[in-house]
Amino acid sequence: MSTPHSELPPVSSAARESALVKRLAGRGAEVASEPPSVWFMRQAGRSLPEYRKAREGTSMLESCLMPELVTEITLQPVRRHKVDAGIFFSDIMVPLKLAGIDVSIEPGTGPVLTHPIRSKADIDALPPVDDVYRAALEPIREAVRLTTHELDKKPLIGFCGAPFTVASYMVEGRPSRDHLRTRALMTAEPELWARLAQWVADISGEFLRAQVEAGASAVQLFDSWAGSLAEATYRAHVLPFSRAALDYVRDLDVPRIHFGVGTGHMLSAIHEAGATTVGLDHRTPIPTAIETLPAGTAVQGNLDPALLFSSEEARFAEAARIVREGRTAAGHVVNLGHGVPPETDPQVLTDLVAFIHEQ
Amino acid sequence: MSTPHSELPPVSSAARESALVKRLAGRGAEVASEPPSVWFMRQAGRSLPEYRKAREGTSMLESCLMPELVTEITLQPVRRHKVDAGIFFSDIMVPLKLAGIDVSIEPGTGPVLTHPIRSKADIDALPPVDDVYRAALEPIREAVRLTTHELDKKPLIGFCGAPFTVASYMVEGRPSRDHLRTRALMTAEPELWARLAQWVADISGEFLRAQVEAGASAVQLFDSWAGSLAEATYRAHVLPFSRAALDYVRDLDVPRIHFGVGTGHMLSAIHEAGATTVGLDHRTPIPTAIETLPAGTAVQGNLDPALLFSSEEARFAEAARIVREGRTAAGHVVNLGHGVPPETDPQVLTDLVAFIHEQ
């Protein structure tokens, strides 16, 4: 693959006008007669043997900065499962890495920071979000250009971790079940927290903008841990920074999906952070979400990943129900309620996509 | 301590008529002028140096079957923090162990079963819940008798894991973040699941009943993972079995607390499982819970454990708010929204109890 990526033609308007993108934008009525749209969070990843082969010998964060490899991995599930979009292969730690933070993904553990953020001095020492950072995003732009070219008429969804989740890793230094230090910092030192969260919002916003400018047709902001917060805490200490990140792409006219696990108690707040589309986990009934969110909001989700390990009968029954319920939304894109578990049988996903497309 | 425990006098009526127990029973109006009642989930445990010393060289499950040690550990936080109740020191795996299941608690990992439940044959092979099991509960009865004697006028809250959480461990074989196998079993083989869950309900119900008959003044059923379920799944596959467990103590006239993390999306169902008192995690605002639950229901909770690591100012402000909001419930007992983290400074808890008692 020796294409000079930066000279590739711009993304096809077919991708931006696809049924999936229209649905994410809340324009589902325009494509009501088309088959349901579906993709899966973490569809590109360890459940696929071709992924494990492609990644062999390359660390996670290295992989994310190799444009040809990112393209190959992003395309694998599109080719195999016939899903309606690619999700840009990346990791929530990539913007940190590109900003010069010393972070690695330890297999079996997850993200580990050499210097966790514990003090004002640590926050003072964060690198500026400037032209140097924007230049460092070039491998991301290259990967997006190449991927959107290969996807042709199918859209690419841009990927980014949200400020709270990313900042949690920075404060805790490694995966944490409870994020106690992070939640303690918010309440004990709200101004320090705000500076950290704004910094993450800036690197995240630039990261998203680079993807959209290079050809992504939508973006998803993943706030994996937002559900651990009470709504009042979320609104006071998190929402403004998720909004700041999404504001970086607001003028680019692409749907903005916002997803967090266990956020059923504060769906309106998740929407108010600047989403066109609210991602639902398996615990939030689609009718409840439609009723809670303002008219015109699209929803995405929310098949329980556990059903990938259940009987086909149970799985298809739930998928059919989700498609049916989704038809009453301004727009609905089928997805899981969380990422594809690594131990998933890929054939189960392929068959599920075919079933959903027949509905 | 060589008291012949089985000959101890019955539990004092003072404990059963304490403000805490009345509040748990929804009779808060009778004790409105008394100081707020408070205890902490996992108050007996690793946050206390005297606990670490007492437990030295004894495995978790062994400890739970040594009546004098259980009494000492249960009393430690009552002595130190002046909380208004003891929580019976035990582990959700103890009933399994007493029923003859090969289970151990691996330090740093958690409960591990030698033979996870994976098939009909595994379920067929579960031991009966009979007189042999009831006789095996004798160390529990002994520990409760001794503890309630030592607690004197303060109540002891009985402890038990709920069928879903315990059965999850049995199916997964070890701690699991997503409980995928368990949720898959429920939907793929609902009848097998029901047999397993009913078996756990029976050992749990007997375990609770033994504690109340020996002197506990209330019980708490911990369904740690229930919040991972959609409400429809909970109602179909879990609620009947939690109710079956709580039914074992329904005629004994003690308050029944039911708690799960992240259950804000299905509080009514948690109540309908047979609770007099719904335990709230830090994400569920007390006013929302009061509005959602039937009149007369008591609530317990829900200070964010992260505040134990924040400033005293932030912690006390939240505690005062929780006490204030709780006054509008039929009964309210202050607690954390989850267990005491092991790294908590014990003095923070002691000071917090004093502050709450002054409100």
Interface residues (C-beta under 8 A of the other chain):
Chain A: D178 H179 L180 R181 T182 R183 A184 T187 A188 G227 S228 L229 A230 E231 A232 T233 G262 G264 H265 H282 R283 T284 P285 D304 P305 A306 L307 L308 F309 S310 S311 A314 E318 H338 P341
Chain B: D178 H179 L180 R181 T182 R183 A184 T187 A188 G227 S228 L229 A230 E231 A232 T233 G262 G264 H265 H282 R283 T284 P285 D304 P305 A306 L307 L308 F309 S310 S311 A314 H338 P341
